[in-house]
């Protein structure tokens, strides 16, 4: 079966289109994640080389948490050499967890055994116990609110997102 036809992948692609992240199919050479690369405001996908469709959500997280002025520079020589920072990485992971919850997909879809330098189980365990490392940064980006702020603002707390793309 073509990866694009898998229900989980369809869900992800529809979601990303709805929030404004463009998907462009193209042949890719060797990339950090097989079959995936990032460009300005977009994700390039080579379905013939893509090994883990859940990685699409993680890469979308990188785009989503990057400030718009930098987002349009991704994939070019103008993007900061430090991008993504460790903070960006942490909140992209947390963002992808929220997206999984929103899409009602299993955590293993993104946090598969061959990802995250062998620490996928650690991330899953932390998320299941409500330990959301990086949440203050995601709140600072005004993408969500934690329990305390949610109560005061009468909003749903993380993993519910207030918006999906950083302004």
Order of alpha helices (4+ residues) and beta strands (2+ residues): alpha-beta-beta-beta-alpha-alpha-alpha-alpha-alpha-alpha
